[in-house]
Amino acid sequence: MTGSDLPTARLLLRPWTPRTAAAVVAGARRSGWAADFPADGDRVVARLLASEPDGPGWGRYGHRLLVERASGLVVGGAGLFPDGDGGLEVGYGVVASRRGRGYAVEAARALVELAVAGGVRRIVAGVEPGNVASVRVLERLGMQYTGTVDGVDRYALPRPR
């Protein structure tokens, strides 16, 4: 629940609020949301946030809403969360109406840069096999394939030297 907007060229990465998470969980519609927000992934994040008011999804390295600067609408979400091995895992999602614009790369890059600047040394991601668009996002971030674990293709950012 702490933190401030993280600006990028075309987006504002805005921290979730308890009120927004509750609205998504309740299935409410709010002004300021793209017509196809929330997507399934946003609903999952909202449920996690609502269930853990003091959990790792909040704060500087937590989850954020993607606000399209040009329209002012929420068009997705991205975040960092503990990977269980001392690092952070990056995740992202953009609503269908805004895909193909590079928003996922832009948002994920800003979050990864924030984490690296804050001293985080391990950043990973997972993607379902066959999700070519998400693999491209990870590759554009400089992440490298490390193997498949439990049916999920795993990627990691090479450690800074």
Summary of the structure (lengths in Angstrom):
residues: 161
radius of gyration: 14.9
end to end distance: 32.4
largest distance: 46.4
contacts: 488
relative contact order: 0.15
helix: 30%
strand: 29%
